Amino acid sequence: MSRQGFYRRLYPLLQRPGGSLLVKQGKNMSDEYEEIVGKIHAVPRERIWSAAALRWRLFFCALSVLMAMEAAWGQAETDAIIEAELLKLSSEDTDARQSALMVLAETGDPRVEYLLEAFRIESLFVWNGKVVVCEEFIEDDDFNEFAPLTDPLSGQPILENGKPLVVSVDDLKEISPSRSERRFAQNAKFLIRLSSTDADARLSGAKKCGDPPGIPASTELLRSMADDDPDVRVRRAAIESLELINLFTAIAADDEEATISAADALGQMGSLRAFDRVSELLANESALPEDEQSAEAKKIFQRSVWAIERYQSRISKVGNLFRGISLGSVLILMALGLAITFGLMGVINMAHGELMMIGAYTTFEIQRIVGHTPDAPQNWYFFVALPSAFLASALVGMLIEVLVVRHLYRRPLESLLATWGVGLILIQAVRVRYGDNIGVNAPEWARGSWEVVRDLNFPYSRLFIIGLCAACVAATYLLMRGTSLGLQMRATMQNRDMAAGLGINTSRVDRYTFAFGSGLAGVAGCAWTLVGGVTPDMGQTNFIVDAFLVVVTGGVGELIGVVFSGLGIGMLTKVLEPMEIASFPIGAVWSKVLLLIAIVIFIQFRPSGLFAQKGRLSDD
């Protein structure tokens, strides 16, 4: 076929949507040939990809429908099992009722917890061959009793002709549990959690089943969880609870060999939950006459007590260090702003704590606007509140700089008094608007903790604060060292007249610098809402003095000094608090006193702090 015939056959194809007329006057024929060949391959390929995409969409739609149908079938099957087992609770056969209670507990359905509680308080009845719930009877004027009926699965009133159904009490058959069945129903809510799909619920159930006096009925489920549960925390708790149940059972049966074995196993685990019981065993054994004491039992009990104490002591020290790091992270966030406003600008801003408070209250306002509550969580609100807290505090800081601070540069005493007064005004304004205390609900992702090893938990909220602190330090360093604005900031703070002579707008740089330092305080306030309370005087009472200590100890104007001194002060505070001196507990107040004394002594030897400024300006 000639090229001309080839073009004539392709001409209609290239006029379709997506094609183009390539044969144009004056165009080289070989170039046209190459473009047409490319278009030949492109058109079918587009159709193939479109067909493949359509097939994938259809596949995922079908898969979604099948998953929804499977979930619905699974729910319907669970509902049928629950209804059938509830009806067995009305049987006269004790074994049948006990079996029904166990089957209900093993479903893992959270609705069963409410139903077993209704069974325990005798709120379950049989009406027209099915089980219903009636929590309270009502009487008419003639003292006739009637029962408003509730569906046991949905928890909603049963309707008849669109109205709640109310029947005579005489039409109901009461389901009356025995004492042992009431006790089982009381404990069964923990058995339900063992079969839950939620790891936290299973963890809670595993721990509760081992609490005194233990739930022997949970033994089989706990063994299965100890071997197969995908969550390592649940496996640890299941193993510990099994040994606790073995200990309680052996004590009740007066089996000395089994008691010694269980106590030894719990001691090797360092089980805090077993400490009181093993200590009681040791005390009871030591109280016996010497000729009646068992040397082996006393040795094992003593060794277990010591092992638990040593393990818990190590865990406590590591936990205190972690809490110190998280406290130090908040101090660093606060001190970063002070390192800029005080260290670089030379302004003693006593309202810096109130800027932190503004960040916390901004977080509260964002929570209120988006409607975040424990019952209706809006977990994304915090990522809106974080930049909002920065901007709100930065705006207030900018206003303080424009109205007050700009007139007091190089006058530190006047700036101290003026900003202290501004802080009092802000505290009273917030107190008039919000009162003395508010509650900020942390997002769900900030609740709970990461269990590193047994009994050592790192809360997610504090881990987030540590990460946020690292991000803010890195951002501040990059701003100060890697941007033209940071260069202008440092130039203005070091020599204002020279910077102005080089064309820098020093007034604008002052404003931006003060706003940035204030915004960092707002970020600290937003972060603090995850772990602490929010009050109008939170910054002045809890943080402003510590933040100044961080800046002075680390070295005025040095970011690396802020990081080291903040972490050091935070960890030292948390290490001192639980200590005792000659049986006198130090506590929170005396730890601050001792810390202040240590810092005063340190400054006597290092008046410039850990990292002193270098260069001509270090002596200014």
FENUR-V745102 format. One record per residue. RES is the residue in three letters. PHI is phi in whole degrees, -180 to 180 (NA if undefined). Layout:
((RES PHI) (RES PHI))
//
This chain:
((MET NA) (SER -75) (ARG -64) (GLN -64) (GLY -67) (PHE -60) (TYR -66) (ARG -63) (ARG -71) (LEU -83) (TYR -55) (PRO -63) (LEU -63) (LEU -77) (GLN -92) (ARG -68) (PRO -57) (GLY 94) (GLY -98) (SER -153) (LEU -76) (LEU -95) (VAL -84) (LYS -125) (GLN -62) (GLY 84) (LYS -91) (ASN -62) (MET -67) (SER -68) (ASP -64) (GLU -64) (TYR -61) (GLU -64) (GLU -67) (ILE -67) (VAL -62) (GLY -62) (LYS -69) (ILE -58) (HIS -75) (ALA -72) (VAL -65) (PRO -63) (ARG -63) (GLU -61) (ARG -66) (ILE -64) (TRP -65) (SER -64) (ALA -66) (ALA -66) (ALA -62) (LEU -64) (ARG -63) (TRP -65) (ARG -62) (LEU -62) (PHE -64) (PHE -68) (CYS -64) (ALA -65) (LEU -63) (SER -63) (VAL -64) (LEU -64) (MET -65) (ALA -65) (MET -65) (GLU -64) (ALA -63) (ALA -65) (TRP -64) (GLY -61) (GLN -66) (ALA -64) (GLU -66) (THR -63) (ASP -60) (ALA -64) (ILE -63) (ILE -62) (GLU -64) (ALA -66) (GLU -72) (LEU -62) (LEU -66) (LYS -68) (LEU -67) (SER -87) (SER -71) (GLU -83) (ASP -81) (THR -63) (ASP -63) (ALA -65) (ARG -67) (GLN -63) (SER -64) (ALA -64) (LEU -62) (MET -67) (VAL -63) (LEU -62) (ALA -66) (GLU -79) (THR -66) (GLY 73) (ASP -76) (PRO -63) (ARG -68) (VAL -67) (GLU -60) (TYR -66) (LEU -68) (LEU -69) (GLU -67) (ALA -64) (PHE -65) (ARG -65) (ILE -96) (GLU 62) (SER -108) (LEU -97) (PHE -140) (VAL -106) (TRP -138) (ASN 54) (GLY 81) (LYS -139) (VAL -86) (VAL -130) (VAL -117) (CYS -139) (GLU -85) (GLU -156) (PHE -84) (ILE -125) (GLU -122) (ASP -96) (ASP -67) (ASP -95) (PHE 65) (ASN -83) (GLU -95) (PHE -131) (ALA -125) (PRO -75) (LEU -98) (THR -124) (ASP -71) (PRO -68) (LEU -91) (SER -86) (GLY 74) (GLN -101) (PRO -59) (ILE -76) (LEU -104) (GLU -138) (ASN 58) (GLY 80) (LYS -121) (PRO -58) (LEU -79) (VAL -127) (VAL -123) (SER -71) (VAL -61) (ASP -67) (ASP -84) (LEU -104) (LYS -108) (GLU -78) (ILE -102) (SER -110) (PRO -81) (SER -82) (ARG -62) (SER -66) (GLU -70) (ARG -63) (ARG -64) (PHE -65) (ALA -63) (GLN -64) (ASN -86) (ALA -67) (LYS -63) (PHE -79) (LEU -65) (ILE -61) (ARG -65) (LEU -63) (SER -101) (SER -71) (THR -83) (ASP -90) (ALA -64) (ASP -65) (ALA -66) (ARG -64) (LEU -63) (SER -61) (GLY -64) (ALA -63) (LYS -70) (LYS -66) (CYS -66) (GLY -98) (ASP -71) (PRO -54) (PRO -90) (GLY 84) (ILE -122) (PRO -58) (ALA -64) (SER -89) (THR -58) (GLU -64) (LEU -64) (LEU -66) (ARG -62) (SER -63) (MET -67) (ALA -63) (ASP -93) (ASP -121) (ASP -64) (PRO -71) (ASP -97) (VAL -64) (ARG -64) (VAL -67) (ARG -63) (ARG -61) (ALA -64) (ALA -66) (ILE -63) (GLU -64) (SER -66) (LEU -61) (GLU -67) (LEU -65) (ILE -63) (ASN -61) (LEU -65) (PHE -64) (THR -65) (ALA -67) (ILE -65) (ALA -64) (ALA -87) (ASP 56) (ASP -97) (GLU -66) (GLU -64) (ALA -67) (THR -63) (ILE -63) (SER -63) (ALA -67) (ALA -64) (ASP -65) (ALA -64) (LEU -69) (GLY -66) (GLN -65) (MET -75) (GLY 71) (SER -71) (LEU -68) (ARG -66) (ALA -96) (PHE -61) (ASP -62) (ARG -70) (VAL -68) (SER -63) (GLU -66) (LEU -62) (LEU -64) (ALA -65) (ASN -65) (GLU -68) (SER -70) (ALA -78) (LEU -73) (PRO -58) (GLU -59) (ASP -74) (GLU -103) (GLN -75) (SER -99) (ALA -62) (GLU -66) (ALA -62) (LYS -63) (LYS -66) (ILE -65) (PHE -62) (GLN -64) (ARG -64) (SER -66) (VAL -62) (TRP -64) (ALA -63) (ILE -65) (GLU -62) (ARG -64) (TYR -64) (GLN -66) (SER -65) (ARG -63) (ILE -62) (SER -63) (LYS -64) (VAL -65) (GLY -63) (ASN -65) (LEU -64) (PHE -65) (ARG -64) (GLY -66) (ILE -65) (SER -67) (LEU -65) (GLY -61) (SER -65) (VAL -65) (LEU -63) (ILE -65) (LEU -59) (MET -68) (ALA -74) (LEU -59) (GLY -64) (LEU -68) (ALA -62) (ILE -85) (THR -72) (PHE -95) (GLY -70) (LEU -96) (MET -91) (GLY 75) (VAL -102) (ILE -86) (ASN -94) (MET -76) (ALA -93) (HIS -64) (GLY -63) (GLU -71) (LEU -67) (MET -63) (MET -61) (ILE -64) (GLY -62) (ALA -67) (TYR -72) (THR -64) (THR -60) (PHE -61) (GLU -67) (ILE -63) (GLN -60) (ARG -69) (ILE -67) (VAL -82) (GLY 79) (HIS -78) (THR -138) (PRO -59) (ASP -82) (ALA -132) (PRO -69) (GLN -122) (ASN -66) (TRP -75) (TYR -60) (PHE -66) (PHE -78) (VAL -89) (ALA -68) (LEU -63) (PRO -68) (SER -66) (ALA -64) (PHE -61) (LEU -67) (ALA -64) (SER -67) (ALA -63) (LEU -65) (VAL -64) (GLY -62) (MET -64) (LEU -64) (ILE -61) (GLU -66) (VAL -70) (LEU -86) (VAL -124) (VAL -67) (ARG -61) (HIS -88) (LEU -124) (TYR -63) (ARG 67) (ARG -130) (PRO -63) (LEU -66) (GLU -65) (SER -66) (LEU -61) (LEU -66) (ALA -66) (THR -70) (TRP -64) (GLY -65) (VAL -61) (GLY -61) (LEU -63) (ILE -63) (LEU -64) (ILE -61) (GLN -69) (ALA -64) (VAL -69) (ARG -64) (VAL -65) (ARG -79) (TYR -116) (GLY 88) (ASP -90) (ASN -156) (ILE -135) (GLY -121) (VAL -109) (ASN -87) (ALA -67) (PRO -64) (GLU -62) (TRP -70) (ALA -94) (ARG -96) (GLY 84) (SER -154) (TRP -102) (GLU -86) (VAL -71) (VAL -134) (ARG -57) (ASP 70) (LEU -110) (ASN -117) (PHE -107) (PRO -60) (TYR -62) (SER -62) (ARG -72) (LEU -62) (PHE -64) (ILE -63) (ILE -62) (GLY -65) (LEU -63) (CYS -61) (ALA -61) (ALA -65) (CYS -68) (VAL -63) (ALA -64) (ALA -65) (THR -65) (TYR -63) (LEU -64) (LEU -65) (MET -75) (ARG -108) (GLY -121) (THR -129) (SER -66) (LEU -64) (GLY -64) (LEU -63) (GLN -66) (MET -60) (ARG -66) (ALA -66) (THR -66) (MET -71) (GLN -80) (ASN -152) (ARG -62) (ASP -66) (MET -65) (ALA -63) (ALA -64) (GLY -66) (LEU -88) (GLY 96) (ILE -84) (ASN -78) (THR -66) (SER -63) (ARG -68) (VAL -63) (ASP -58) (ARG -64) (TYR -67) (THR -64) (PHE -65) (ALA -65) (PHE -66) (GLY -62) (SER -69) (GLY -63) (LEU -63) (ALA -64) (GLY -63) (VAL -62) (ALA -62) (GLY -65) (CYS -63) (ALA -65) (TRP -64) (THR -63) (LEU -74) (VAL -128) (GLY -137) (GLY -81) (VAL -120) (THR -136) (PRO -60) (ASP -102) (MET -61) (GLY -71) (GLN -68) (THR -80) (ASN -107) (PHE -127) (ILE -64) (VAL -66) (ASP -62) (ALA -65) (PHE -65) (LEU -62) (VAL -62) (VAL -65) (VAL -68) (THR -69) (GLY -74) (GLY 118) (VAL -61) (GLY 85) (GLU -108) (LEU -66) (ILE -64) (GLY -67) (VAL -61) (VAL -64) (PHE -68) (SER -70) (GLY -62) (LEU -65) (GLY -65) (ILE -66) (GLY -62) (MET -69) (LEU -64) (THR -62) (LYS -74) (VAL -75) (LEU -74) (GLU -54) (PRO -83) (MET -79) (GLU -128) (ILE -119) (ALA 54) (SER 68) (PHE -101) (PRO -69) (ILE -72) (GLY 74) (ALA -71) (VAL -69) (TRP -69) (SER -65) (LYS -67) (VAL -63) (LEU -64) (LEU -64) (LEU -63) (ILE -61) (ALA -63) (ILE -69) (VAL -61) (ILE -65) (PHE -62) (ILE -67) (GLN -62) (PHE -95) (ARG -129) (PRO -64) (SER -91) (GLY 89) (LEU -62) (PHE -124) (ALA -77) (GLN -67) (LYS -114) (GLY 109) (ARG -64) (LEU -85) (SER -68) (ASP -98) (ASP -69))
//
